[in-house]
Structures are given as structure tokens and as C-alpha cells.
Amino acid sequence: AQSVSQHNHHVILSEAASLELGCNYSYGGTVNLFWYVQYPGQHLQLLLKYFSGDPLVKGIKGFEAEFIKSKFSFNLRKPSVQWSDTAEYFCAVNAAGAGSYQLTFGKGTKLSVIP
Amino acid sequence: DAGITQSPRYKITETGRQVTLMCHQTWSHSYMFWYRQDLGHGLRLIYYSAAADITDKGEVPDGYVVSRSKTENFPLTLESATRSQTSVYFCASSEGYERTSGGVIYNEQFFGPGTRLTVL
């Protein structure tokens, strides 16, 4: 079964700092990749997704992610964070090559942005 | 208002009691999912359903039962609640796969607002 690793459990940044959250997955076949965000007290919302094509994916609120197949990675980036980005971020993988209908989630990275 | 709803939003129960968490979606999505979210574990899949009357186990199914008699509803039942089932439960739905000229796309899952369950 596939697994997803998010290396940073808690990241603390000042406003305007750049952000990069790591995500690595274990499945060797075709994958669909997602980043979800969970603001405090709210449900998960899709930030961006990758299916095929350009490995650099742009999402909402200025976020982007880069799929590097050789590294099994899908890191999330934002050039300048805002206090409103304080949230928990989850990377998720679907093993499309295995015909799976499931998403496997990482354990999440909590981002705290200090004004 | 269209979307995915869960009820109740908060529930406190006692060990050994049966509890049912409701999930309802208005998109007619084929796939529905139940997750539990625990500190340090992220989201873990409990059960999922590909269509009405079709359900399958996820990563942590023990102690839970699901049914799906109608496409729009996917209730989750804790037959005899235990303290270890204290958690936040999220329901999600998805249209599943879509085949395009670019390949197979797995459509995103849409999540409900969650139910915070405490078992005393």
C-alpha cells in the first residue's frame, strides 16, 4: 500500500517569509496528487491538484506545488505567506495506476504565521 | 443549499453505546468516504462506498459499520463506542475517475464540516 510522508510537523514563519512544505509518497506507478488545507475549526478544502502535464501546478491563494517524479515528491510552496495562511496542510495521493479509489493522506503539517 | 453535510456536529456519548453519524451530499457523487482525524495520525480512511449498496473497508474499519441504501446518504455507526473512537469524523464525496484524452483523472474529494465525537 502507498504511504505519504510529510516531514515537517509544525512550521512557524513570519509574515512575508517564503514557504516550502515537503511531501513524499511511496507508490511507483501513476499517481494523482493533492494538497488540502484545513483552516482552524473548518473542514478540508482543496488547495491544488496534479494529474498530468506541467509538473508545476498553481493553486488558489498563491500556492503552487512541483511534482518531481524521480524524487516521488510533491512539495508545496508559497513565495510570501500571510497570517491568514495559518492552517494545517495535508498532502494526499491517489494510486491511479492501481485503480484505487482511495486517497492516502500524510499526517499533516501545521503552519503558524506570525504577524 | 447544495453540498455535503454531517450531523450531528458534536456528540458526547458513553462507552458501549451505539452512535450513528450521518452524512448527506446533494451532488449525486458516486463515491463517499468516512475518515477519522486524530492528532499525529492525520486522516485515516474508515470505510468507503463506490455506489449505493457497495461498501468496502478502509485502513481502520474495526468497530464501525456503514450502509448506503441511497446514493446521497452514507451513515457511519459505532456499534459499541469505545474511548479510542473519540475523534473528529469527516465524510467526503467524489465523482471518482474521469477518463480524458490526457489520461485518467481522479476527481477531488469534497469534505463535510466534520463531527466531533467524544466517548466517555
Interface residues (C-beta under 8 A of the other chain):
Chain A: T30 N32 F34 Y36 Q42 H43 L44 Q45 L46 K49 F51 S52 G53 F90 N94 A96 Y101 Q102 L103 T104 F105 G106 K107 G108
Chain B: Y31 F33 Y35 G40 H41 G42 L43 R44 L45 Y48 A50 G58 F90 A92 S94 G96 Y97 G102 G103 V104 I105 Y106 E108 Q109 F110 F111 G112 P113 G114
